[in-house]
Amino acid sequence: MPGAMVTEVGSPRTHPPDSGIEWIGLPFRRPVSRFVEAGAFGWLRDLSTVDPRPFQWVASLELCALVTGQMSAYAARHGIRQVVLTWENMPDQPLYRIPPYAQATQRALGADLMLCPIEAARDHLLALGYPEERIHVVAPGVDHHRFRPAEELGVKKAGGQIAFVSPVAANKGVDRVLEAFELVRRSEPDARLVIAGGGPLVGLVREAERRTGGAVRYLGRRTPAEIGAVLATSDVFVTAPRATWKWNEQFGLAYLEAMSAGIPIVTTVCGTNHEAVRPPNLRVQDTPEALAEALLHFLRDDGARADAGAANRQRVLDRHDLSTQAAAMVAAFEAVESLPLRARRPGGRAR
């Protein structure tokens, strides 16, 4: 979209001034920090003060987010188009039925375009009755220049290193990974587990760090460039996601980053993570024994590890190049711009 301009509305600013993205600083109210609701149960103050004239589109993330409901009303009031990006893979998402998320969801279903990074999100929209011609699936991209194999990045493999890069929380299974690692060390005592990220179970990780004498190492939160080096020096990537009452693994961008770094993935079967994690990577049942067996497979078999890593890197280059996926997103906008503006009630719901 040559000449397209993007303006970020809210606070704090998430893109630097030299990014080319304009910024309108509005107060953002977010009363809770729990996973899922942290993004959904938040809203902008003073949105009515934003002049709509420079904009042809408004965009937000997820149907049930209160900001999405606000944007629906704003778009309807000013006669501009709305796009909603959704990863959601649960058509029976409980939040869709709970006020005030339910109202935001109903407004969002009047949007002009739904962008879905995964096929499961498309299926969930169809189950909700959203028009198929306004749904576009654009797989996520990854910076394959930042996340590269060790030999391309110019770093050495640590040897026997397993990487967990994800929120340090129960739904990402860090506790199960620690249990599996204890089993791994019984037969591979030189194995190491590095954990990067933040979250409520950091204390559990630090205790494992002390108990294992450093075989488990907590790295804290790291920059993308630092994560690239962590992945490149590792032999295998692991997470163990498990569903909650309002969340199921959707895709997992961390999988893509690990794939781009040319290392194999071991993870649990959860939600729709099969869209990201394909053979020869290993998706296993949510038990320490199954995870440990899969990790040992890649730690012990140099050929299997190299083959999986090379296949992962090639898949990223073929299907998840940032420039290619950005062009696909542009095509989605252009396709919907050829359709009429959706008729909406004053609050944003479709007529």
Steps between C-alpha positions, in 0.01 A plus 500: 500500500729779378469816704313328782532671837451326835407674824520330838238616749537436874774483761776430555656549159624167366681617184795743508464842334732398215279200409285710267191416709318805632370500857198649674542462873173414671465356850448123498317349794580135581372390842622136493818323397376140465581320177244566221299756701810721522452588135123466483396689814654834415374810325609837364394824658414806290478308171233749388768770487687324216431665163381224260576689179855364442387137531346252258533203736504432874659182634512306826574155639236236585123510486429511872747777584326810632722714276362309202149588613606864524649488151180347363297791631760752377503346150120495480474860621747634244432271204846340482602138468599272786739204505536260791799268535404179678698194606201353681444130431204439732155581354360420845740744668337559842589871501273546197204444734610705799428876522666729403697271265176377342403851387847560352479169313162580347628839384817344356295265282397810304861565392589527131800266514622221724870419475587153628858381552375140525241286322335416831413868550325500163304189597395660827372810316298287258347320798395840634329583168748761377500551117759272339595750226623744765733252672863482390759263643851645500755283677733688736845602386827483689822696464717221364800732491483551878416137577763297316686171545821508701729477199331799333491703821866429571450336840591157633257237623502462878463123468211319670310823558118506508324837468165603648410847371147592599299653785610330821146393581295187556315523168835481318603201711827612652427278801458195277820588310692510829362158593598359161848649527561311824433178307728610215791559738481146635639371170658821366655664808674769292174630352409860573168686502488877444177688568425848368189701575305641790192388686348371822710181522842665499544395863459136399768541235742669740452217748582248225808708414622469859407133533679394180815700560452702184385224264183708482583863427251786515580778253213736581347717233723547196499715187409340166866506395601324822225242452634438150838410649345279769308302239793473260729357768239245616444147371124484550208728593232392747170620643211304650179705453179386665148631451314714751127565517537801272817432299647233278834521320438672168830500312799618702729762349785362711476182293564704186802671652648165601429357155667800342805434719518152351430291810239226556193545719357284775162606636173362630189442291288804579232691312603569143877509540518235226467794258850608607666181623513236229705181462787428540450717810335316787163575661444271796260439785518725804710277723859538622584158359378581147680834496823347631493222240453752218776726631741207530420399142633829366784534751637155415436480125718753318350412163139535615583830666672637190224382265222650711689827540565531126135421418384760751725768358382428146135509604547846649671624184226353281188589701579763762718763333403842640497680165293230332247490782477881511414494129230239570355729765492790254314276255242424769432870558474566128258212448264627769525859379332378182197399709238744631544650845299282737170644620516543877284619783622808691676284764689308233298180464425375149149572376 
